[in-house]
Amino acid sequence: MRHILGSVAGMAVLLAASVGAGLGQTTPSPGPTNPTSPPASNPQAQSGATIVINPTVDECRKGWDGSMKWTKEQFERFCTALQSSK
C-alpha cells in the first residue's frame, strides 16, 4: 500500500511540475524597459533621417573635395576630432 501511495504522490509532483513549466512558457516576456520615444533632437529618432558617417582616416589624409557628402567645415571638424582621439 505504501508503495502505491508513494508512486501516486510522485506522479502528482511530476504532473504539477510539468503543468507549472508549461504555464511558465506561455507567460509573455516583459515589455520594453523604456517605452518612451527618444528625444526629437536625436537625428536617428526621426523617420527618414540620414545618418552621417564621419570620414575615415584615409579620407582625412586625402583631404576635402567638393564631391564629398560633408561641407568643408564639417570635414575639417571631423578630421580634427579624429586626429585628437588618437
TIBAVEX-436157 format. One line per 10 residues: number of its first residue (from 1); their letters; for each residue z, y, x of N, C-alpha, C. Coordinates in Angstrom, 1 decimal. Layout:
N
NUM = a = Z Y X Z Y X Z Y X ~ ... $
This chain:
86
1 = mrhilgsvag = 0.0 -1.2 0.8 0.0 0.0 0.0 0.0 1.3 0.9 ~ 0.8 1.3 1.9 0.8 2.4 2.8 -0.5 2.7 3.5 ~ -1.2 1.6 3.8 -2.5 1.7 4.5 -3.5 2.4 3.5 ~ -3.5 2.0 2.3 -4.4 2.6 1.3 -4.0 4.1 1.1 ~ -2.7 4.4 1.0 -2.3 5.8 0.8 -2.7 6.6 2.0 ~ -2.5 6.1 3.2 -2.9 6.8 4.4 -4.4 7.1 4.5 ~ -5.2 6.1 4.0 -6.6 6.2 4.0 -7.1 7.3 3.0 ~ -6.5 7.3 1.8 -6.8 8.3 0.8 -6.4 9.6 1.3 ~ -5.3 9.8 1.9 -4.8 11.1 2.4 -5.7 11.6 3.5 ~ -6.1 10.7 4.4 -7.1 11.1 5.4 -8.4 11.5 4.9 $
11 = mavllaasvg = -8.9 10.8 3.9 -10.2 11.2 3.3 -10.1 12.5 2.6 ~ -8.9 12.8 2.0 -8.7 14.1 1.3 -8.7 15.2 2.3 ~ -8.1 15.0 3.5 -8.1 16.0 4.5 -9.5 16.3 5.0 ~ -10.2 15.2 5.3 -11.6 15.3 5.7 -12.5 16.0 4.7 ~ -12.3 15.7 3.4 -13.1 16.3 2.4 -12.7 17.8 2.3 ~ -11.5 18.2 2.4 -11.1 19.6 2.4 -11.6 20.3 3.6 ~ -11.6 19.7 4.7 -12.1 20.4 5.9 -13.6 20.6 5.8 ~ -14.4 19.6 5.3 -15.8 19.8 5.2 -16.2 20.8 4.1 ~ -15.4 20.8 3.0 -15.7 21.9 2.0 -15.4 23.2 2.6 ~ -14.3 23.4 3.3 -14.0 24.7 3.9 -15.0 25.1 4.9 $
21 = aglgqttpsp = -15.5 24.2 5.7 -16.6 24.5 6.6 -17.9 24.9 5.9 ~ -18.2 24.2 4.8 -19.4 24.6 4.1 -19.2 26.0 3.4 ~ -18.1 26.3 3.0 -17.9 27.7 2.4 -17.9 28.7 3.5 ~ -17.4 28.4 4.6 -17.4 29.4 5.7 -18.8 29.7 6.2 ~ -19.8 28.8 6.0 -21.1 29.0 6.5 -21.9 29.9 5.5 ~ -21.5 29.9 4.2 -22.2 30.8 3.3 -21.6 32.2 3.2 ~ -20.5 32.4 3.9 -19.9 33.7 3.8 -20.8 34.7 4.6 ~ -21.2 35.8 4.0 -22.1 36.8 4.7 -21.3 37.4 5.9 ~ -22.1 37.7 6.9 -21.5 38.3 8.1 -21.3 39.8 7.7 ~ -20.4 40.4 8.5 -20.1 41.8 8.1 -21.3 42.7 8.4 $
31 = gptnptsppa = -21.3 43.8 7.7 -22.4 44.8 7.8 -22.4 45.6 9.1 ~ -23.2 46.6 9.2 -23.2 47.4 10.4 -21.9 48.1 10.6 ~ -21.5 48.3 11.9 -20.3 48.9 12.2 -20.4 50.4 12.1 ~ -21.6 51.0 12.1 -21.8 52.4 12.0 -22.9 52.6 11.0 ~ -22.6 52.6 9.7 -23.7 52.7 8.7 -24.3 54.1 8.5 ~ -23.7 55.1 9.2 -24.2 56.5 9.1 -25.4 56.6 9.9 ~ -26.4 57.5 9.6 -27.6 57.6 10.3 -27.3 58.5 11.5 ~ -28.1 58.4 12.6 -27.9 59.2 13.8 -28.2 60.7 13.5 ~ -27.7 61.6 14.3 -27.9 63.0 14.0 -29.4 63.4 14.1 ~ -29.7 64.4 13.3 -31.1 64.8 13.3 -31.6 65.4 14.6 $
41 = snpqaqsgat = -30.7 65.8 15.5 -31.1 66.3 16.8 -31.6 65.2 17.8 ~ -31.4 63.9 17.4 -31.8 62.8 18.2 -33.3 62.6 17.9 ~ -34.2 62.8 18.9 -35.6 62.6 18.6 -36.0 61.2 18.3 ~ -35.3 60.2 18.7 -35.6 58.8 18.4 -35.3 58.5 16.9 ~ -34.4 59.3 16.3 -34.0 59.0 15.0 -35.0 59.6 14.0 ~ -35.9 60.4 14.4 -36.8 61.0 13.4 -38.0 60.1 13.3 ~ -38.4 59.8 12.1 -39.5 58.9 11.8 -40.8 59.5 12.4 ~ -41.5 58.7 13.1 -42.8 59.1 13.7 -42.7 59.9 14.9 ~ -41.5 60.1 15.5 -41.3 60.9 16.7 -41.8 60.1 17.9 ~ -42.3 60.8 18.9 -42.8 60.2 20.1 -41.7 60.2 21.1 $
51 = ivinptvdec = -41.5 59.1 21.8 -40.5 59.0 22.8 -41.2 59.4 24.1 ~ -40.7 60.4 24.8 -41.2 60.9 26.1 -40.6 60.1 27.2 ~ -41.5 59.5 28.0 -41.1 58.7 29.1 -41.2 59.6 30.4 ~ -40.2 59.7 31.2 -40.2 60.5 32.3 -41.3 60.0 33.3 ~ -41.8 60.9 34.2 -42.7 60.5 35.2 -42.1 59.5 36.2 ~ -42.9 58.6 36.7 -42.5 57.7 37.7 -42.4 58.3 39.1 ~ -41.9 57.6 40.0 -41.8 58.1 41.4 -43.2 58.4 41.9 ~ -44.1 57.5 41.7 -45.5 57.6 42.2 -46.1 58.9 41.6 ~ -45.9 59.1 40.3 -46.5 60.3 39.6 -45.9 61.6 40.2 ~ -44.6 61.5 40.5 -44.0 62.7 41.1 -44.6 63.0 42.5 $
61 = rkgwdgsmkw = -44.8 61.9 43.2 -45.4 62.1 44.6 -46.8 62.7 44.5 ~ -47.6 62.2 43.5 -49.0 62.7 43.4 -49.0 64.2 42.9 ~ -48.0 64.6 42.1 -47.9 66.0 41.7 -48.5 66.1 40.3 ~ -48.3 67.3 39.7 -48.7 67.5 38.3 -50.2 67.9 38.2 ~ -50.8 67.5 37.2 -52.2 68.0 36.9 -52.3 68.2 35.4 ~ -53.2 68.9 34.9 -53.4 69.3 33.5 -53.6 68.2 32.6 ~ -54.0 67.0 33.0 -54.3 65.9 32.1 -53.0 65.1 31.8 ~ -51.9 65.5 32.3 -50.7 64.8 32.1 -50.1 65.1 30.7 ~ -49.2 64.3 30.2 -48.6 64.5 28.9 -47.4 65.5 29.0 ~ -47.0 65.9 30.1 -45.9 66.9 30.3 -46.5 68.2 30.6 $
71 = tkeqferfct = -45.8 69.3 30.3 -46.1 70.6 30.8 -45.7 70.6 32.3 ~ -46.2 71.6 33.0 -45.8 71.7 34.5 -44.3 71.9 34.6 ~ -43.7 72.7 33.7 -42.2 72.9 33.8 -41.5 71.6 33.5 ~ -41.9 70.8 32.5 -41.2 69.6 32.2 -41.3 68.6 33.4 ~ -42.6 68.5 33.9 -42.8 67.6 35.0 -41.9 67.9 36.2 ~ -41.9 69.2 36.6 -41.1 69.6 37.7 -39.6 69.3 37.5 ~ -39.1 69.6 36.3 -37.7 69.3 35.9 -37.4 67.8 36.0 ~ -38.3 67.0 35.5 -38.1 65.6 35.5 -38.1 65.0 36.9 ~ -39.0 65.5 37.7 -39.1 65.0 39.1 -38.0 65.5 39.9 ~ -37.5 66.8 39.7 -36.3 67.3 40.4 -35.1 66.4 40.0 $
81 = alqssk = -34.9 66.1 38.8 -33.8 65.2 38.3 -33.9 63.8 39.0 ~ -35.2 63.3 39.1 -35.4 62.0 39.6 -35.0 62.0 41.1 ~ -35.4 63.1 41.8 -35.0 63.2 43.2 -33.5 63.3 43.5 ~ -32.9 64.1 42.6 -31.4 64.3 42.8 -30.6 63.0 42.4 ~ -31.2 62.1 41.6 -30.4 60.9 41.2 -30.5 59.9 42.2 ~ -31.2 60.0 43.3 -31.3 59.0 44.3 -30.2 59.2 45.4 $
